[in-house]
Amino acid sequence: MKFFLLAFSLLLAVQCGGQEIKLFHEGKAWEEKGEKTKALYYYELSLRENPDYEPVLKRMGLLLAESRQSQATSLFYLEKYFAAHKEDIEVKRELFRLYLTTGYEKEALQILEEIRFQGSKDILEFFESSYLCLTRNTKQKDYLKTLEASPLASDPYYAPWIRSCEAKN
């Protein structure tokens, strides 16, 4: 009887295991079609199966970061993912942006320090100017000029950073 229960439990675990992966792929398929709400639904289902499933933490965080109303939730998912993946540049830059726009200067500065030792000169200069423009009350025009002259200025991802600095002037 004991063997039967153990075998049944193992069979049940195998059948249920991997459900978070299937749900993640379903969400990813919807995301690729531009159906972000459906993607978020499947990602949430995946996290119900496994709250620490890292691919979903990243996708949820990045998708939610697109909405101002979801920035706090986005930070939760991205921080949880980033704790195990400090080398992920995409998540690092998104966390930096979210920290700056939500007033978490200390956390943004910590990422800036990491970039100082890991990133390219152009990226470091852009991030430093963004940080200084959005956290200081003087010399915004100088920081804005640096941002506009940066090779990153032509990247659509960074355009809102420049607009945020412009709005502060």
C-alpha positions in Angstrom: 0.0 0.0 0.0 2.8 2.4 0.9 4.5 1.7 -2.5 1.2 2.4 -4.3 0.8 5.8 -2.5 4.4 6.7 -3.3 4.1 5.7 -6.9 0.8 7.6 -7.3 2.3 10.7 -5.7 5.3 10.5 -8.0 3.0 10.1 -11.1 0.9 13.0 -10.0 4.0 15.2 -9.5 5.3 14.3 -13.0 2.0 15.0 -14.6 1.6 18.4 -12.9 5.3 19.3 -13.2 6.2 21.5 -16.0 2.7 23.2 -16.2 4.4 26.5 -15.5 6.5 26.0 -18.6 3.5 25.3 -20.8 1.7 28.3 -19.4 4.8 30.5 -19.9 5.0 29.4 -23.6 1.3 30.1 -24.1 1.9 33.6 -22.6 4.9 34.2 -24.7 3.0 33.3 -27.9 0.3 35.8 -27.0 2.9 38.4 -26.2 4.5 37.9 -29.6 1.1 38.5 -31.2 0.8 41.8 -29.3 -1.8 40.5 -27.0 -0.3 41.7 -23.8 -3.3 41.3 -21.5 -3.6 37.6 -22.5 0.1 37.2 -22.1 -0.1 38.6 -18.6 -3.0 36.2 -17.8 -1.0 33.1 -18.8 2.1 34.4 -17.0 0.1 34.9 -13.9 -1.2 31.3 -14.2 2.4 30.1 -14.6 3.4 31.9 -11.4 0.5 30.3 -9.6 2.1 27.0 -10.5 5.6 28.1 -9.5 6.0 31.6 -7.9 9.8 31.6 -8.5 9.7 30.6 -12.2 12.4 33.1 -13.5 11.4 33.4 -17.2 7.9 34.5 -16.1 9.3 36.9 -13.5 11.3 38.7 -16.1 8.5 38.8 -18.8 5.9 40.0 -16.2 8.2 42.7 -14.9 9.2 44.0 -18.3 5.6 44.0 -19.6 4.2 45.7 -16.5 7.0 48.3 -16.7 5.3 49.7 -19.8 2.4 50.9 -17.7 2.8 53.8 -15.2 0.0 52.3 -13.0 1.9 49.0 -12.7 5.4 50.2 -11.9 5.4 49.0 -8.3 4.3 45.5 -9.4 6.9 45.6 -12.1 9.6 46.4 -9.6 8.6 43.5 -7.5 8.9 41.0 -10.4 12.1 42.5 -11.8 13.8 42.7 -8.4 13.0 39.1 -7.7 14.4 38.0 -11.0 17.4 40.3 -10.8 18.5 38.9 -7.4 19.5 35.7 -9.3 20.6 37.3 -12.6 22.7 40.4 -11.9 24.3 40.1 -15.3 21.0 40.7 -17.2 21.5 44.1 -18.9 17.9 44.4 -20.1 16.6 44.0 -16.6 19.3 46.2 -15.1 18.5 49.1 -17.4 14.7 48.7 -16.8 15.2 48.6 -13.0 17.4 51.7 -13.3 14.7 53.6 -15.2 11.9 52.5 -12.8 14.0 53.5 -9.8 14.6 56.9 -11.2 11.0 57.5 -12.3 9.6 56.3 -9.0 12.0 58.2 -6.7 14.2 55.3 -5.5 17.4 57.3 -6.0 19.6 55.1 -3.7 18.6 51.9 -5.6 19.3 53.7 -9.0 22.7 54.8 -7.7 23.5 51.3 -6.8 22.9 50.1 -10.4 24.8 53.1 -11.7 27.8 52.0 -9.6 27.5 48.5 -11.1 27.4 50.0 -14.6 30.4 52.1 -13.8 32.5 48.9 -13.6 30.8 46.8 -16.3 29.3 49.0 -19.0 30.7 50.9 -21.9 31.6 54.5 -21.7 28.6 55.6 -23.7 26.2 53.7 -21.5 27.8 54.9 -18.4 27.7 58.6 -19.5 24.0 58.3 -20.6 23.0 56.6 -17.3 25.0 59.2 -15.2 23.5 62.1 -17.1 20.0 60.6 -16.7 20.6 60.1 -13.0 21.9 63.6 -12.4 19.3 65.3 -14.5 16.4 63.6 -12.7 17.8 63.8 -9.1 19.6 67.2 -9.1 18.0 70.7 -9.2 20.9 72.3 -11.1 22.6 72.0 -14.5 19.7 70.0 -16.1 20.5 71.7 -19.4 24.0 70.4 -19.4 22.8 66.9 -18.6 20.2 67.2 -21.3 22.8 68.2 -23.9 24.9 65.1 -22.9 21.8 62.9 -23.3 20.9 64.3 -26.7 24.5 64.0 -28.0 24.8 60.4 -26.9 24.8 57.5 -29.4 22.0 56.0 -27.3 19.7 59.0 -28.1 18.6 57.4 -31.4 17.5 54.2 -29.5 13.7 54.4 -29.1 14.0 52.8 -25.7 15.9 55.7 -24.3 13.7 58.5 -25.8 11.5 58.7 -22.7 14.6 59.2 -20.5 15.5 62.3 -22.6 11.9 63.5 -22.4 11.9 63.1 -18.6 15.0 65.2 -18.4 13.5 67.8 -20.8 10.3 68.0 -18.6 12.4 68.8 -15.5 14.0 71.8 -17.2 
